[in-house]
Amino acid sequence: MLKYITKRLLLIIPVLIGISLLSFLIIHLSPGDPLSLKYGLNPEISPQAKEYMNKLYGLDKPIIVQYVEWFKRILTLDFGTSFIDDRNVLEKIKERLPATLILNILSLILIFVIAIPVGVVSAVKHRTVFDKITTFFLYLGFSMPSFWFALILIYIFGFKLNLFPISGISPWYLEFLSPMEKFLTFLKHLFLPLITLSLLGLTGLAKYTKSSMLEILNQEYILMAKAKGLSAKRVIYIHALKNALLPIITIIGFAIPGLISGSFIIETVFSWPGMGRLAYEAIMSYDYPTIMGIGIISTFLTLIGILISDILYAIVDPRIRV
Amino acid sequence: MVLLKDKRIIISSLILMAVIFFAIFASFVAPYNPYKTNLDTSERMQPPSFKHIFGTDELGRDVFTRVIYGSRISLSVALLAVFLMTILGVMLGALSGYFGGKIDFIIMRFVEMFMCFPTIFLILTVLAFVGPSIFNVMIIIGLTSWPGLARLVRAEFLSVKERDFVLAAKMHGFSEKRIIFKHVLPNSMAPVWVSVTLSLGSAVLTESALSFLGLGVQIPTPSWGNILGQGRFYIDYAWWLMFFPGIFILMTVLSFNFIAEALQDHFNPRTQQ
């Protein structure tokens, strides 16, 4: 077991180096060096000042040296200051992280609670009307452009029915509300983004559960259990389900980049003040310290997620450890 | 052909053929000019009517015309991006699966790298720095979407290369190039077709999301995503601006996904029971 974990940990190193190299190169090889992006619009900058800046940021050194120094800094989570407001990038991310985490964790829970039963039932009742209808809706959700779905919800619930607020996390009159009312308005603001984000992940997981379950139901040991005269319920919910859910553990880790990508679009549409929206703002204003900071942080989150799900998988399924 | 009897395939192909027809013959099908603005108040922001079946936008342009021309852009971006993805994915997956060892190790680390990164973030960052254009969007979607396919092809190669006919080919003394391309690859193509069809759908989605966010196809060139992205600002009183391009995206992606599912069932009858 220890050997397995060490092996997984060692495999993370090349990925981390690769990602940091990739993001470093994208920004340094693209037209316009960081300094001209930051000060390019200021015509009064003198050559001396420019040289001083180059020295200060280490831009006069060879690119390899720059990379190594930058890599050392990011290991301590030091991403520098933002080009937009000169604030510490890590501080900016920390400020936005809770909103994203709340949205993503709640939607992850919602996804699991709905998708797994739907997938299981639709596999057990394979080829029935129930299965056909759910399959159609799963495909519909899977093919739906998330931003379009968000706009439809905004149109119906925001403009026509006037039930839910369509953007932001809190109204301007927040300070005049009692704690209970604050919580309720928060829930109201959360509703539409949460529904949209969950729909994205739900369809994929339900389809995955269904095919995993179908595959298990065709295995010989299930036939064996049936032949032994065990009740259908016992066979399905004890023998089959346990084995079908195993591979799902591994996709939790890989679901993180998808969720981040999803919340990226959804936070932008709903003006949700999370990391996704910060990333969008940073990209639109070429704020490269912030862009790199977010990129590295989301890679860290994903790698940790994958590592945890790998370890969990190895604990529950002894076949993997060999 | 068994496949042509599948209802999902028939309906989806009809929808896709219609969209492809629109894309190719846009200048004949579309009733108006997609770029011609008409600022006359009687022509701007008109709801759907017989004259303009999808209504008109804030500049008095016919939305139906723009959606038709948009299918040209959206489909060609998806086709070329997926073409690039397929070449990269099959080549790298085949190398990795057939040769194993160091090549496999390096390629798989690349695959992991891409899979650990939120793709849309990577694509948007690159687009912001190289500048958004139709060509850049195609290339970047292609360059970032191959890892999934490479993993599939690799897994398929790992199992096919152990089969007896490959051993027989080796004993005949055939070159490795011949074994890879003439023996192993043709027998590993089933999951590739499924994955390519699915990717066409997801490329349409990615392109429209990028154009929606303003970093894909740039206005005034119409693409489904940017018509929708512009329409979003007028959502409270002109629903038709965002509704119709969304329907086109949904129908196209849905058709690709249904065909992929039908192909999957066809190649792998086990999941069908």
HADDOCK unambig.tbl for C-alpha pairs under 7 A between the chains (distance, minus, plus):
assign (segid A and resid 14 and name CA) (segid B and resid 109 and name CA) 6.87 0.50 0.50
assign (segid A and resid 15 and name CA) (segid B and resid 109 and name CA) 6.17 0.50 0.50
assign (segid A and resid 15 and name CA) (segid B and resid 112 and name CA) 6.70 0.50 0.50
assign (segid A and resid 15 and name CA) (segid B and resid 113 and name CA) 5.14 0.50 0.50
assign (segid A and resid 18 and name CA) (segid B and resid 113 and name CA) 6.76 0.50 0.50
assign (segid A and resid 19 and name CA) (segid B and resid 113 and name CA) 6.27 0.50 0.50
assign (segid A and resid 26 and name CA) (segid B and resid 126 and name CA) 6.88 0.50 0.50
assign (segid A and resid 30 and name CA) (segid B and resid 129 and name CA) 6.06 0.50 0.50
assign (segid A and resid 30 and name CA) (segid B and resid 130 and name CA) 6.41 0.50 0.50
assign (segid A and resid 139 and name CA) (segid B and resid 254 and name CA) 6.79 0.50 0.50
assign (segid A and resid 140 and name CA) (segid B and resid 254 and name CA) 6.61 0.50 0.50
assign (segid A and resid 143 and name CA) (segid B and resid 250 and name CA) 5.97 0.50 0.50
assign (segid A and resid 143 and name CA) (segid B and resid 253 and name CA) 5.40 0.50 0.50
assign (segid A and resid 143 and name CA) (segid B and resid 254 and name CA) 5.22 0.50 0.50
assign (segid A and resid 144 and name CA) (segid B and resid 250 and name CA) 5.55 0.50 0.50
assign (segid A and resid 145 and name CA) (segid B and resid 205 and name CA) 6.12 0.50 0.50
assign (segid A and resid 145 and name CA) (segid B and resid 250 and name CA) 6.75 0.50 0.50
assign (segid A and resid 148 and name CA) (segid B and resid 246 and name CA) 6.03 0.50 0.50
assign (segid A and resid 155 and name CA) (segid B and resid 235 and name CA) 6.80 0.50 0.50
assign (segid A and resid 155 and name CA) (segid B and resid 236 and name CA) 6.68 0.50 0.50
assign (segid A and resid 159 and name CA) (segid B and resid 236 and name CA) 6.30 0.50 0.50
assign (segid A and resid 211 and name CA) (segid B and resid 271 and name CA) 6.82 0.50 0.50
assign (segid A and resid 214 and name CA) (segid B and resid 271 and name CA) 6.28 0.50 0.50
assign (segid A and resid 215 and name CA) (segid B and resid 271 and name CA) 6.36 0.50 0.50
assign (segid A and resid 257 and name CA) (segid B and resid 116 and name CA) 6.28 0.50 0.50
assign (segid A and resid 257 and name CA) (segid B and resid 117 and name CA) 5.79 0.50 0.50
assign (segid A and resid 257 and name CA) (segid B and resid 118 and name CA) 4.36 0.50 0.50
assign (segid A and resid 258 and name CA) (segid B and resid 118 and name CA) 6.21 0.50 0.50
assign (segid A and resid 260 and name CA) (segid B and resid 118 and name CA) 6.17 0.50 0.50
assign (segid A and resid 261 and name CA) (segid B and resid 118 and name CA) 5.25 0.50 0.50
assign (segid A and resid 261 and name CA) (segid B and resid 119 and name CA) 6.69 0.50 0.50
assign (segid A and resid 261 and name CA) (segid B and resid 120 and name CA) 5.63 0.50 0.50
assign (segid A and resid 261 and name CA) (segid B and resid 121 and name CA) 6.69 0.50 0.50
assign (segid A and resid 283 and name CA) (segid B and resid 125 and name CA) 6.00 0.50 0.50
assign (segid A and resid 283 and name CA) (segid B and resid 128 and name CA) 6.48 0.50 0.50
assign (segid A and resid 284 and name CA) (segid B and resid 128 and name CA) 6.96 0.50 0.50
assign (segid A and resid 299 and name CA) (segid B and resid 116 and name CA) 5.90 0.50 0.50
assign (segid A and resid 299 and name CA) (segid B and resid 117 and name CA) 5.73 0.50 0.50
assign (segid A and resid 302 and name CA) (segid B and resid 116 and name CA) 5.85 0.50 0.50
assign (segid A and resid 303 and name CA) (segid B and resid 116 and name CA) 6.64 0.50 0.50
